[in-house]
Amino acid sequence: GEEPRDGRLVASGSGLDPNISPAAAEYQVTRVARARGFPPERVRALVAAHTHGRVLGLLGEPRVNVVEINLALDEVQ
C-alpha cells in the first residue's frame, strides 16, 4: 500500500509530541466521530478550534493538538 504523506507517520524525537497536521486530523474525523457518537461536523469544528498556526506567522507548520481535542470531546459528552 501507499504510505500516508500527511504527517501521520512522523513523530517527535521523544515520541511525546501531541501535535498532528491538520490533514492528519481531517483524515481521522470520521473515525473519531463514529467512536465518540458525534456528527463529523462537530468533530471538524473542534479540530478547527484547536488548530494552531505558525509561530509568529512564519515559523513551523500548522498543527492540531490531540490532547486538547480529546479533552474538548470529553467535555462535550
Salt bridges, closest charged atoms under 4 A:
ASP6 OD1 - ARG8 NE 2.85
GLU26 OE2 - ARG44 NH2 3.06
GLU61 OE1 - ARG54 NH2 2.98
GLU68 OE1 - HIS50 ND1 3.21
GLU68 OE1 - HIS52 NE2 2.97
ASP74 OD1 - ARG36 NH1 2.73
